[in-house]
Amino acid sequence: MAESRPTRIWAMRVLFVALACGVVFYHLLPLDLMPARLAGPDLLTALCFVWVLRRPDYAPAWLVALVMLMADILFQRPPGLWAALVLLATELLKSPNRGNRDRTFLMEWITVALVLAAITILYRLVLMVLIVPAGPSFLTLMRFAMTVFCYPLVVMVSQLLLGVRRTAPGDFDHAGRPM
């Protein structure tokens, strides 16, 4: 089993990039010719948070930064701003001094909501300081709320369909170090 461990990690990293590309592709499809009145969830950010909290080895920092930078460029957002904020948030969420394994799902959900609120506010403040048009605040608030509400669905899909489960206290990586 130790021989297949690095292969599984790299397969899951490829799956993470494929899912991110699928989400970006879906958002770029011209499904409606009129502008949206309602903002949908930021599935890419929710996916990053879920995978980093559940299995940090499947979504390392460099991969999260690469995926989010690609999304910034393709969504025509200020390049690197949202990517940097999501990268900082994921590193904060997976810091070793936090009891990630002992946390209930409700506490995880609240933590993700607070971190997402902080980076959303920081994003809007940076855009305001740099005098970059950011769109209506209502849509930003709606996107935040929709992302928080769809977080459990992203967790369910990741866990049940893709096998991205939390690390247990007795899990070891391929080199024999505790995870």
N, C-alpha and C positions, 0 to 999 in steps of 0.2 A: 504494500500500500504506500510505502514511503516513496517508491519510484514514480507512482502516478500523481503524487501530490503537486509537484511543480507543473505538471501537464494540466492538471485541473485548474490551478490558479491562473495559468495563461489562457486556458479555454474560457474561464469566467471573465477575464479581462477583455477578451475578444467579444464575448457576449455583451458585456457592459458597453463597449464602443458600438456594437451593432444596434443595441437598444437605443442608445443616444442618437445614432444616425437615423434610426426609424422615427423617433420623436421629432427630430429636426425636419426630416423629410415630410412628415405629416403636417407640421406647422407651415411649411412652405408651399404646400399644395393649394392651388387656387380653387377652393371648394365653394366659396361664396364671393360674389362680385361686390357686395356691399360691405362697408366696414362693420366690424362686430360691435354690437351694443353692449355685450357682456364679455368680460375677460375670463378666459379659461384658466385652469391651473397651470403652474409652471412644473410640468411633469419631469423635466430634465433635472431641475434642482431637487425635487422630491426624490427622484431616483438616486441622485448622488448622495443625499442624506441617508436614505435607507441602506444603500450598499456600504457606505462608510461606517455606519453604526453597526450593521450586522456583521460584515466581514471586511475589515479595513485592508486586508491583503488583496482582495478582489478589485478594489478601486483605490490605488495609491494616489498620492498627491499629484504626481506628474501627469497621471491619466485624467484625473478630475480637471486639472488646469487645462490640459489639451482639449478635452471635450467641451468645456465651458468657453474657452477661447474660440473654438470653431463655431459654437452657437452664437457668441457675440458677433462674430464677423458675418455669419449668414443671416442673422436676425437684424443686422444693421444697428446694433446697439453700440455705444462707445466701446471700442475694442479693449478688452482686458478689465474693465471696471467690474462688471458683474462676475466675471471669471475670478478675479482676485477676491471679491467678497465671499463668493461661494467656497473658494479654496480656504480662506481664513475660517469660515464657519465650519467646514468639514474637519479642519485640523483641530478646532476648538472642541467639536463634538467627539472626536476620537482620542482626545488627550488621555493618557494613561491614569491620571489621578482621578478621573471621573469613574464612578462605579457603573460602567455600562452593563455589565452582566447582571448586577443585582437590581437594576432598575426595572420597574414594571412598564408595560406598554403605555399606560396613561402618563407616567412620568416622562417617558421618552417622547411621547407626542407633545406634551407641554413644553419640554425642552426644545424640541425642533421648532415649535411655533414661536417661542421667544427668540431663538436665534434667527429664524426667518424674518421676524418682525424687525429685529435689530439691523440686519443687513439690508432690508427693504428701505427702512428709514435712512440709513446711511447712504444708500444708493441715490435716493431722492435728494438728500442734502448735498451730495457731491455734484449732482446734475444742476441743482439750483445755484450753487456757488460758481460753477463753471458756465452758467448761463446757457445751458443746453436745454432745448425744449423736451420735456419729459412726458407730455400728455396729461390728461386729467388725473387728479389724485384719486378720484372715485374708482377708476379702472385699476390703479395700482392697489388700492385697498381690496377691491374685488378679487384681483389675481392672488393676493396674499391669502384671503379667506378661502378661496377655492383650492389653493395649494394645501392649506392646513386641513381642509375637509377631505381631500382626496388622498392624504398621506396614508391612512389605514388601508386604503385600496391598493396603493403601491406596495405597501408592506405585504399584504396578502398575496398579491401576484408574484412578488419577488420570492416569498417564502414557499408558497405552495406550488407554483408552476416552475420556478427557476432554481429552487433549492438553496437560496441564500438565507441560511439560518445564522442565528447568533452563535458566537463561539462559546463553548462550555468551559468551565474551569479546568477540566482535564485535557483540553485540546493542545496539541503541539504542532508546530510548523514542520516542514520537511527536514529541517536541520536539527530537530529535537528540542527546540526552545519552546517554552510555554507561550501561548498566544494571549 
